[in-house]
Amino acid sequence: GVSWTAKNLPVTPTDIDDIAMSTDSVMYVSIVYGGHGRIYRSYNGGYLFVNTPEGVASIPTSDSYTAIAACTQDANFVVGVGLADDATDGILVVGQD
């Protein structure tokens, strides 16, 4: 980009692992916060972020999501891979609204 502006997530992560764009305005970021991996989504190009999944769904506990992939054909589809809770195994999560 021509210019950059620092934006804050709703929490202060100890690590930012990956960023993936599905459209010009929808993006995902995987972070570590409180010892667990989280995936946040922005609907407005990174101005504001919300924790996924939204609503009553839940996401498996992990130590981190080291890589994420966002679908350019479906902005509500994201895949995350990383280290499962307490480093017991790998983890693969698929999120779709």
Phi and psi restraints in degrees (range 20) as a CNS / XPLOR table:
assign (resid 1 and name C) (resid 2 and name N)
       (resid 2 and name CA) (resid 2 and name C) 1.0 -72.4 20.0 2
assign (resid 2 and name N) (resid 2 and name CA)
       (resid 2 and name C) (resid 3 and name N) 1.0 -38.1 20.0 2
assign (resid 2 and name C) (resid 3 and name N)
       (resid 3 and name CA) (resid 3 and name C) 1.0 -137.3 20.0 2
assign (resid 3 and name N) (resid 3 and name CA)
       (resid 3 and name C) (resid 4 and name N) 1.0 154.0 20.0 2
assign (resid 3 and name C) (resid 4 and name N)
       (resid 4 and name CA) (resid 4 and name C) 1.0 -126.6 20.0 2
assign (resid 4 and name N) (resid 4 and name CA)
       (resid 4 and name C) (resid 5 and name N) 1.0 144.2 20.0 2
assign (resid 4 and name C) (resid 5 and name N)
       (resid 5 and name CA) (resid 5 and name C) 1.0 -132.4 20.0 2
assign (resid 5 and name N) (resid 5 and name CA)
       (resid 5 and name C) (resid 6 and name N) 1.0 130.3 20.0 2
assign (resid 5 and name C) (resid 6 and name N)
       (resid 6 and name CA) (resid 6 and name C) 1.0 -72.1 20.0 2
assign (resid 6 and name N) (resid 6 and name CA)
       (resid 6 and name C) (resid 7 and name N) 1.0 131.2 20.0 2
assign (resid 6 and name C) (resid 7 and name N)
       (resid 7 and name CA) (resid 7 and name C) 1.0 -123.6 20.0 2
assign (resid 7 and name N) (resid 7 and name CA)
       (resid 7 and name C) (resid 8 and name N) 1.0 147.7 20.0 2
assign (resid 7 and name C) (resid 8 and name N)
       (resid 8 and name CA) (resid 8 and name C) 1.0 -100.1 20.0 2
assign (resid 8 and name N) (resid 8 and name CA)
       (resid 8 and name C) (resid 9 and name N) 1.0 143.0 20.0 2
assign (resid 8 and name C) (resid 9 and name N)
       (resid 9 and name CA) (resid 9 and name C) 1.0 -79.0 20.0 2
assign (resid 9 and name N) (resid 9 and name CA)
       (resid 9 and name C) (resid 10 and name N) 1.0 164.6 20.0 2
assign (resid 9 and name C) (resid 10 and name N)
       (resid 10 and name CA) (resid 10 and name C) 1.0 -62.8 20.0 2
assign (resid 10 and name N) (resid 10 and name CA)
       (resid 10 and name C) (resid 11 and name N) 1.0 -18.0 20.0 2
assign (resid 10 and name C) (resid 11 and name N)
       (resid 11 and name CA) (resid 11 and name C) 1.0 -127.5 20.0 2
assign (resid 11 and name N) (resid 11 and name CA)
       (resid 11 and name C) (resid 12 and name N) 1.0 165.9 20.0 2
assign (resid 11 and name C) (resid 12 and name N)
       (resid 12 and name CA) (resid 12 and name C) 1.0 -100.4 20.0 2
assign (resid 12 and name N) (resid 12 and name CA)
       (resid 12 and name C) (resid 13 and name N) 1.0 104.9 20.0 2
assign (resid 12 and name C) (resid 13 and name N)
       (resid 13 and name CA) (resid 13 and name C) 1.0 -73.8 20.0 2
assign (resid 13 and name N) (resid 13 and name CA)
       (resid 13 and name C) (resid 14 and name N) 1.0 152.5 20.0 2
assign (resid 13 and name C) (resid 14 and name N)
       (resid 14 and name CA) (resid 14 and name C) 1.0 -86.8 20.0 2
assign (resid 14 and name N) (resid 14 and name CA)
       (resid 14 and name C) (resid 15 and name N) 1.0 -15.9 20.0 2
assign (resid 14 and name C) (resid 15 and name N)
       (resid 15 and name CA) (resid 15 and name C) 1.0 -157.1 20.0 2
assign (resid 15 and name N) (resid 15 and name CA)
       (resid 15 and name C) (resid 16 and name N) 1.0 140.7 20.0 2
assign (resid 15 and name C) (resid 16 and name N)
       (resid 16 and name CA) (resid 16 and name C) 1.0 -112.5 20.0 2
assign (resid 16 and name N) (resid 16 and name CA)
       (resid 16 and name C) (resid 17 and name N) 1.0 115.8 20.0 2
assign (resid 16 and name C) (resid 17 and name N)
       (resid 17 and name CA) (resid 17 and name C) 1.0 -92.0 20.0 2
assign (resid 17 and name N) (resid 17 and name CA)
       (resid 17 and name C) (resid 18 and name N) 1.0 -40.6 20.0 2
assign (resid 17 and name C) (resid 18 and name N)
       (resid 18 and name CA) (resid 18 and name C) 1.0 -158.5 20.0 2
assign (resid 18 and name N) (resid 18 and name CA)
       (resid 18 and name C) (resid 19 and name N) 1.0 155.7 20.0 2
assign (resid 18 and name C) (resid 19 and name N)
       (resid 19 and name CA) (resid 19 and name C) 1.0 -133.5 20.0 2
assign (resid 19 and name N) (resid 19 and name CA)
       (resid 19 and name C) (resid 20 and name N) 1.0 135.4 20.0 2
assign (resid 19 and name C) (resid 20 and name N)
       (resid 20 and name CA) (resid 20 and name C) 1.0 -137.8 20.0 2
assign (resid 20 and name N) (resid 20 and name CA)
       (resid 20 and name C) (resid 21 and name N) 1.0 136.2 20.0 2
assign (resid 20 and name C) (resid 21 and name N)
       (resid 21 and name CA) (resid 21 and name C) 1.0 -105.5 20.0 2
assign (resid 21 and name N) (resid 21 and name CA)
       (resid 21 and name C) (resid 22 and name N) 1.0 133.2 20.0 2
assign (resid 21 and name C) (resid 22 and name N)
       (resid 22 and name CA) (resid 22 and name C) 1.0 -102.9 20.0 2
assign (resid 22 and name N) (resid 22 and name CA)
       (resid 22 and name C) (resid 23 and name N) 1.0 -31.2 20.0 2
assign (resid 22 and name C) (resid 23 and name N)
       (resid 23 and name CA) (resid 23 and name C) 1.0 -141.1 20.0 2
assign (resid 23 and name N) (resid 23 and name CA)
       (resid 23 and name C) (resid 24 and name N) 1.0 -176.2 20.0 2
assign (resid 23 and name C) (resid 24 and name N)
       (resid 24 and name CA) (resid 24 and name C) 1.0 -65.2 20.0 2
assign (resid 24 and name N) (resid 24 and name CA)
       (resid 24 and name C) (resid 25 and name N) 1.0 -22.7 20.0 2
assign (resid 24 and name C) (resid 25 and name N)
       (resid 25 and name CA) (resid 25 and name C) 1.0 -115.6 20.0 2
assign (resid 25 and name N) (resid 25 and name CA)
       (resid 25 and name C) (resid 26 and name N) 1.0 -21.4 20.0 2
assign (resid 25 and name C) (resid 26 and name N)
       (resid 26 and name CA) (resid 26 and name C) 1.0 -100.1 20.0 2
assign (resid 26 and name N) (resid 26 and name CA)
       (resid 26 and name C) (resid 27 and name N) 1.0 123.3 20.0 2
assign (resid 26 and name C) (resid 27 and name N)
       (resid 27 and name CA) (resid 27 and name C) 1.0 -139.5 20.0 2
assign (resid 27 and name N) (resid 27 and name CA)
       (resid 27 and name C) (resid 28 and name N) 1.0 157.6 20.0 2
assign (resid 27 and name C) (resid 28 and name N)
       (resid 28 and name CA) (resid 28 and name C) 1.0 -124.5 20.0 2
assign (resid 28 and name N) (resid 28 and name CA)
       (resid 28 and name C) (resid 29 and name N) 1.0 147.4 20.0 2
assign (resid 28 and name C) (resid 29 and name N)
       (resid 29 and name CA) (resid 29 and name C) 1.0 -137.6 20.0 2
assign (resid 29 and name N) (resid 29 and name CA)
       (resid 29 and name C) (resid 30 and name N) 1.0 133.5 20.0 2
assign (resid 29 and name C) (resid 30 and name N)
       (resid 30 and name CA) (resid 30 and name C) 1.0 -103.1 20.0 2
assign (resid 30 and name N) (resid 30 and name CA)
       (resid 30 and name C) (resid 31 and name N) 1.0 132.2 20.0 2
assign (resid 30 and name C) (resid 31 and name N)
       (resid 31 and name CA) (resid 31 and name C) 1.0 -134.4 20.0 2
assign (resid 31 and name N) (resid 31 and name CA)
       (resid 31 and name C) (resid 32 and name N) 1.0 168.5 20.0 2
assign (resid 31 and name C) (resid 32 and name N)
       (resid 32 and name CA) (resid 32 and name C) 1.0 -115.1 20.0 2
assign (resid 32 and name N) (resid 32 and name CA)
       (resid 32 and name C) (resid 33 and name N) 1.0 127.6 20.0 2
assign (resid 32 and name C) (resid 33 and name N)
       (resid 33 and name CA) (resid 33 and name C) 1.0 -143.9 20.0 2
assign (resid 33 and name N) (resid 33 and name CA)
       (resid 33 and name C) (resid 34 and name N) 1.0 130.7 20.0 2
assign (resid 33 and name C) (resid 34 and name N)
       (resid 34 and name CA) (resid 34 and name C) 1.0 62.5 20.0 2
assign (resid 34 and name N) (resid 34 and name CA)
       (resid 34 and name C) (resid 35 and name N) 1.0 28.2 20.0 2
assign (resid 34 and name C) (resid 35 and name N)
       (resid 35 and name CA) (resid 35 and name C) 1.0 81.1 20.0 2
assign (resid 35 and name N) (resid 35 and name CA)
       (resid 35 and name C) (resid 36 and name N) 1.0 5.8 20.0 2
assign (resid 35 and name C) (resid 36 and name N)
       (resid 36 and name CA) (resid 36 and name C) 1.0 -130.7 20.0 2
assign (resid 36 and name N) (resid 36 and name CA)
       (resid 36 and name C) (resid 37 and name N) 1.0 149.8 20.0 2
assign (resid 36 and name C) (resid 37 and name N)
       (resid 37 and name CA) (resid 37 and name C) 1.0 -75.8 20.0 2
assign (resid 37 and name N) (resid 37 and name CA)
       (resid 37 and name C) (resid 38 and name N) 1.0 143.7 20.0 2
assign (resid 37 and name C) (resid 38 and name N)
       (resid 38 and name CA) (resid 38 and name C) 1.0 -140.4 20.0 2
assign (resid 38 and name N) (resid 38 and name CA)
       (resid 38 and name C) (resid 39 and name N) 1.0 152.3 20.0 2
assign (resid 38 and name C) (resid 39 and name N)
       (resid 39 and name CA) (resid 39 and name C) 1.0 -120.6 20.0 2
assign (resid 39 and name N) (resid 39 and name CA)
       (resid 39 and name C) (resid 40 and name N) 1.0 123.9 20.0 2
assign (resid 39 and name C) (resid 40 and name N)
       (resid 40 and name CA) (resid 40 and name C) 1.0 -108.7 20.0 2
assign (resid 40 and name N) (resid 40 and name CA)
       (resid 40 and name C) (resid 41 and name N) 1.0 150.0 20.0 2
assign (resid 40 and name C) (resid 41 and name N)
       (resid 41 and name CA) (resid 41 and name C) 1.0 -123.9 20.0 2
assign (resid 41 and name N) (resid 41 and name CA)
       (resid 41 and name C) (resid 42 and name N) 1.0 144.0 20.0 2
assign (resid 41 and name C) (resid 42 and name N)
       (resid 42 and name CA) (resid 42 and name C) 1.0 -120.8 20.0 2
assign (resid 42 and name N) (resid 42 and name CA)
       (resid 42 and name C) (resid 43 and name N) 1.0 136.3 20.0 2
assign (resid 42 and name C) (resid 43 and name N)
       (resid 43 and name CA) (resid 43 and name C) 1.0 -97.0 20.0 2
assign (resid 43 and name N) (resid 43 and name CA)
       (resid 43 and name C) (resid 44 and name N) 1.0 -8.3 20.0 2
assign (resid 43 and name C) (resid 44 and name N)
       (resid 44 and name CA) (resid 44 and name C) 1.0 -129.2 20.0 2
assign (resid 44 and name N) (resid 44 and name CA)
       (resid 44 and name C) (resid 45 and name N) 1.0 43.4 20.0 2
assign (resid 44 and name C) (resid 45 and name N)
       (resid 45 and name CA) (resid 45 and name C) 1.0 71.0 20.0 2
assign (resid 45 and name N) (resid 45 and name CA)
       (resid 45 and name C) (resid 46 and name N) 1.0 20.6 20.0 2
assign (resid 45 and name C) (resid 46 and name N)
       (resid 46 and name CA) (resid 46 and name C) 1.0 100.8 20.0 2
assign (resid 46 and name N) (resid 46 and name CA)
       (resid 46 and name C) (resid 47 and name N) 1.0 5.2 20.0 2
assign (resid 46 and name C) (resid 47 and name N)
       (resid 47 and name CA) (resid 47 and name C) 1.0 -71.2 20.0 2
assign (resid 47 and name N) (resid 47 and name CA)
       (resid 47 and name C) (resid 48 and name N) 1.0 -44.9 20.0 2
assign (resid 47 and name C) (resid 48 and name N)
       (resid 48 and name CA) (resid 48 and name C) 1.0 -130.7 20.0 2
assign (resid 48 and name N) (resid 48 and name CA)
       (resid 48 and name C) (resid 49 and name N) 1.0 146.5 20.0 2
assign (resid 48 and name C) (resid 49 and name N)
       (resid 49 and name CA) (resid 49 and name C) 1.0 -124.2 20.0 2
assign (resid 49 and name N) (resid 49 and name CA)
       (resid 49 and name C) (resid 50 and name N) 1.0 146.6 20.0 2
assign (resid 49 and name C) (resid 50 and name N)
       (resid 50 and name CA) (resid 50 and name C) 1.0 -126.1 20.0 2
assign (resid 50 and name N) (resid 50 and name CA)
       (resid 50 and name C) (resid 51 and name N) 1.0 146.5 20.0 2
assign (resid 50 and name C) (resid 51 and name N)
       (resid 51 and name CA) (resid 51 and name C) 1.0 -72.5 20.0 2
assign (resid 51 and name N) (resid 51 and name CA)
       (resid 51 and name C) (resid 52 and name N) 1.0 139.9 20.0 2
assign (resid 51 and name C) (resid 52 and name N)
       (resid 52 and name CA) (resid 52 and name C) 1.0 -104.3 20.0 2
assign (resid 52 and name N) (resid 52 and name CA)
       (resid 52 and name C) (resid 53 and name N) 1.0 154.3 20.0 2
assign (resid 52 and name C) (resid 53 and name N)
       (resid 53 and name CA) (resid 53 and name C) 1.0 -77.2 20.0 2
assign (resid 53 and name N) (resid 53 and name CA)
       (resid 53 and name C) (resid 54 and name N) 1.0 156.3 20.0 2
assign (resid 53 and name C) (resid 54 and name N)
       (resid 54 and name CA) (resid 54 and name C) 1.0 -88.4 20.0 2
assign (resid 54 and name N) (resid 54 and name CA)
       (resid 54 and name C) (resid 55 and name N) 1.0 151.6 20.0 2
assign (resid 54 and name C) (resid 55 and name N)
       (resid 55 and name CA) (resid 55 and name C) 1.0 88.7 20.0 2
assign (resid 55 and name N) (resid 55 and name CA)
       (resid 55 and name C) (resid 56 and name N) 1.0 -147.8 20.0 2
assign (resid 55 and name C) (resid 56 and name N)
       (resid 56 and name CA) (resid 56 and name C) 1.0 -92.0 20.0 2
assign (resid 56 and name N) (resid 56 and name CA)
       (resid 56 and name C) (resid 57 and name N) 1.0 -6.4 20.0 2
assign (resid 56 and name C) (resid 57 and name N)
       (resid 57 and name CA) (resid 57 and name C) 1.0 -67.7 20.0 2
assign (resid 57 and name N) (resid 57 and name CA)
       (resid 57 and name C) (resid 58 and name N) 1.0 162.4 20.0 2
assign (resid 57 and name C) (resid 58 and name N)
       (resid 58 and name CA) (resid 58 and name C) 1.0 -129.6 20.0 2
assign (resid 58 and name N) (resid 58 and name CA)
       (resid 58 and name C) (resid 59 and name N) 1.0 161.5 20.0 2
assign (resid 58 and name C) (resid 59 and name N)
       (resid 59 and name CA) (resid 59 and name C) 1.0 -120.7 20.0 2
assign (resid 59 and name N) (resid 59 and name CA)
       (resid 59 and name C) (resid 60 and name N) 1.0 140.6 20.0 2
assign (resid 59 and name C) (resid 60 and name N)
       (resid 60 and name CA) (resid 60 and name C) 1.0 -57.8 20.0 2
assign (resid 60 and name N) (resid 60 and name CA)
       (resid 60 and name C) (resid 61 and name N) 1.0 144.4 20.0 2
assign (resid 60 and name C) (resid 61 and name N)
       (resid 61 and name CA) (resid 61 and name C) 1.0 -69.4 20.0 2
assign (resid 61 and name N) (resid 61 and name CA)
       (resid 61 and name C) (resid 62 and name N) 1.0 137.0 20.0 2
assign (resid 61 and name C) (resid 62 and name N)
       (resid 62 and name CA) (resid 62 and name C) 1.0 -141.5 20.0 2
assign (resid 62 and name N) (resid 62 and name CA)
       (resid 62 and name C) (resid 63 and name N) 1.0 162.0 20.0 2
assign (resid 62 and name C) (resid 63 and name N)
       (resid 63 and name CA) (resid 63 and name C) 1.0 -78.3 20.0 2
assign (resid 63 and name N) (resid 63 and name CA)
       (resid 63 and name C) (resid 64 and name N) 1.0 -34.8 20.0 2
assign (resid 63 and name C) (resid 64 and name N)
       (resid 64 and name CA) (resid 64 and name C) 1.0 -167.4 20.0 2
assign (resid 64 and name N) (resid 64 and name CA)
       (resid 64 and name C) (resid 65 and name N) 1.0 155.5 20.0 2
assign (resid 64 and name C) (resid 65 and name N)
       (resid 65 and name CA) (resid 65 and name C) 1.0 -112.0 20.0 2
assign (resid 65 and name N) (resid 65 and name CA)
       (resid 65 and name C) (resid 66 and name N) 1.0 99.6 20.0 2
assign (resid 65 and name C) (resid 66 and name N)
       (resid 66 and name CA) (resid 66 and name C) 1.0 -77.7 20.0 2
assign (resid 66 and name N) (resid 66 and name CA)
       (resid 66 and name C) (resid 67 and name N) 1.0 -20.0 20.0 2
assign (resid 66 and name C) (resid 67 and name N)
       (resid 67 and name CA) (resid 67 and name C) 1.0 -146.7 20.0 2
assign (resid 67 and name N) (resid 67 and name CA)
       (resid 67 and name C) (resid 68 and name N) 1.0 141.9 20.0 2
assign (resid 67 and name C) (resid 68 and name N)
       (resid 68 and name CA) (resid 68 and name C) 1.0 -131.4 20.0 2
assign (resid 68 and name N) (resid 68 and name CA)
       (resid 68 and name C) (resid 69 and name N) 1.0 152.3 20.0 2
assign (resid 68 and name C) (resid 69 and name N)
       (resid 69 and name CA) (resid 69 and name C) 1.0 -133.4 20.0 2
assign (resid 69 and name N) (resid 69 and name CA)
       (resid 69 and name C) (resid 70 and name N) 1.0 127.0 20.0 2
assign (resid 69 and name C) (resid 70 and name N)
       (resid 70 and name CA) (resid 70 and name C) 1.0 -107.1 20.0 2
assign (resid 70 and name N) (resid 70 and name CA)
       (resid 70 and name C) (resid 71 and name N) 1.0 139.7 20.0 2
assign (resid 70 and name C) (resid 71 and name N)
       (resid 71 and name CA) (resid 71 and name C) 1.0 -83.2 20.0 2
assign (resid 71 and name N) (resid 71 and name CA)
       (resid 71 and name C) (resid 72 and name N) 1.0 129.0 20.0 2
assign (resid 71 and name C) (resid 72 and name N)
       (resid 72 and name CA) (resid 72 and name C) 1.0 -78.3 20.0 2
assign (resid 72 and name N) (resid 72 and name CA)
       (resid 72 and name C) (resid 73 and name N) 1.0 -14.4 20.0 2
assign (resid 72 and name C) (resid 73 and name N)
       (resid 73 and name CA) (resid 73 and name C) 1.0 -93.0 20.0 2
assign (resid 73 and name N) (resid 73 and name CA)
       (resid 73 and name C) (resid 74 and name N) 1.0 -19.3 20.0 2
assign (resid 73 and name C) (resid 74 and name N)
       (resid 74 and name CA) (resid 74 and name C) 1.0 -143.1 20.0 2
assign (resid 74 and name N) (resid 74 and name CA)
       (resid 74 and name C) (resid 75 and name N) 1.0 101.4 20.0 2
assign (resid 74 and name C) (resid 75 and name N)
       (resid 75 and name CA) (resid 75 and name C) 1.0 -63.6 20.0 2
assign (resid 75 and name N) (resid 75 and name CA)
       (resid 75 and name C) (resid 76 and name N) 1.0 -14.9 20.0 2
assign (resid 75 and name C) (resid 76 and name N)
       (resid 76 and name CA) (resid 76 and name C) 1.0 -93.7 20.0 2
assign (resid 76 and name N) (resid 76 and name CA)
       (resid 76 and name C) (resid 77 and name N) 1.0 6.6 20.0 2
assign (resid 76 and name C) (resid 77 and name N)
       (resid 77 and name CA) (resid 77 and name C) 1.0 -111.3 20.0 2
assign (resid 77 and name N) (resid 77 and name CA)
       (resid 77 and name C) (resid 78 and name N) 1.0 124.3 20.0 2
assign (resid 77 and name C) (resid 78 and name N)
       (resid 78 and name CA) (resid 78 and name C) 1.0 -143.0 20.0 2
assign (resid 78 and name N) (resid 78 and name CA)
       (resid 78 and name C) (resid 79 and name N) 1.0 146.3 20.0 2
assign (resid 78 and name C) (resid 79 and name N)
       (resid 79 and name CA) (resid 79 and name C) 1.0 -122.9 20.0 2
assign (resid 79 and name N) (resid 79 and name CA)
       (resid 79 and name C) (resid 80 and name N) 1.0 137.1 20.0 2
assign (resid 79 and name C) (resid 80 and name N)
       (resid 80 and name CA) (resid 80 and name C) 1.0 -128.9 20.0 2
assign (resid 80 and name N) (resid 80 and name CA)
       (resid 80 and name C) (resid 81 and name N) 1.0 140.2 20.0 2
assign (resid 80 and name C) (resid 81 and name N)
       (resid 81 and name CA) (resid 81 and name C) 1.0 -128.3 20.0 2
assign (resid 81 and name N) (resid 81 and name CA)
       (resid 81 and name C) (resid 82 and name N) 1.0 150.0 20.0 2
assign (resid 81 and name C) (resid 82 and name N)
       (resid 82 and name CA) (resid 82 and name C) 1.0 178.2 20.0 2
assign (resid 82 and name N) (resid 82 and name CA)
       (resid 82 and name C) (resid 83 and name N) 1.0 -149.2 20.0 2
assign (resid 82 and name C) (resid 83 and name N)
       (resid 83 and name CA) (resid 83 and name C) 1.0 -106.2 20.0 2
assign (resid 83 and name N) (resid 83 and name CA)
       (resid 83 and name C) (resid 84 and name N) 1.0 123.4 20.0 2
assign (resid 83 and name C) (resid 84 and name N)
       (resid 84 and name CA) (resid 84 and name C) 1.0 -65.1 20.0 2
assign (resid 84 and name N) (resid 84 and name CA)
       (resid 84 and name C) (resid 85 and name N) 1.0 170.8 20.0 2
assign (resid 84 and name C) (resid 85 and name N)
       (resid 85 and name CA) (resid 85 and name C) 1.0 -56.3 20.0 2
assign (resid 85 and name N) (resid 85 and name CA)
       (resid 85 and name C) (resid 86 and name N) 1.0 135.5 20.0 2
assign (resid 85 and name C) (resid 86 and name N)
       (resid 86 and name CA) (resid 86 and name C) 1.0 58.6 20.0 2
assign (resid 86 and name N) (resid 86 and name CA)
       (resid 86 and name C) (resid 87 and name N) 1.0 27.8 20.0 2
assign (resid 86 and name C) (resid 87 and name N)
       (resid 87 and name CA) (resid 87 and name C) 1.0 54.8 20.0 2
assign (resid 87 and name N) (resid 87 and name CA)
       (resid 87 and name C) (resid 88 and name N) 1.0 35.5 20.0 2
assign (resid 87 and name C) (resid 88 and name N)
       (resid 88 and name CA) (resid 88 and name C) 1.0 -81.1 20.0 2
assign (resid 88 and name N) (resid 88 and name CA)
       (resid 88 and name C) (resid 89 and name N) 1.0 -24.8 20.0 2
assign (resid 88 and name C) (resid 89 and name N)
       (resid 89 and name CA) (resid 89 and name C) 1.0 -173.4 20.0 2
assign (resid 89 and name N) (resid 89 and name CA)
       (resid 89 and name C) (resid 90 and name N) 1.0 -178.6 20.0 2
assign (resid 89 and name C) (resid 90 and name N)
       (resid 90 and name CA) (resid 90 and name C) 1.0 -82.3 20.0 2
assign (resid 90 and name N) (resid 90 and name CA)
       (resid 90 and name C) (resid 91 and name N) 1.0 167.9 20.0 2
assign (resid 90 and name C) (resid 91 and name N)
       (resid 91 and name CA) (resid 91 and name C) 1.0 -140.1 20.0 2
assign (resid 91 and name N) (resid 91 and name CA)
       (resid 91 and name C) (resid 92 and name N) 1.0 142.7 20.0 2
assign (resid 91 and name C) (resid 92 and name N)
       (resid 92 and name CA) (resid 92 and name C) 1.0 -133.0 20.0 2
assign (resid 92 and name N) (resid 92 and name CA)
       (resid 92 and name C) (resid 93 and name N) 1.0 122.0 20.0 2
assign (resid 92 and name C) (resid 93 and name N)
       (resid 93 and name CA) (resid 93 and name C) 1.0 -122.0 20.0 2
assign (resid 93 and name N) (resid 93 and name CA)
       (resid 93 and name C) (resid 94 and name N) 1.0 143.2 20.0 2
assign (resid 93 and name C) (resid 94 and name N)
       (resid 94 and name CA) (resid 94 and name C) 1.0 -123.2 20.0 2
assign (resid 94 and name N) (resid 94 and name CA)
       (resid 94 and name C) (resid 95 and name N) 1.0 122.5 20.0 2
assign (resid 94 and name C) (resid 95 and name N)
       (resid 95 and name CA) (resid 95 and name C) 1.0 -115.7 20.0 2
assign (resid 95 and name N) (resid 95 and name CA)
       (resid 95 and name C) (resid 96 and name N) 1.0 132.4 20.0 2
assign (resid 95 and name C) (resid 96 and name N)
       (resid 96 and name CA) (resid 96 and name C) 1.0 -150.3 20.0 2
assign (resid 96 and name N) (resid 96 and name CA)
       (resid 96 and name C) (resid 97 and name N) 1.0 127.2 20.0 2
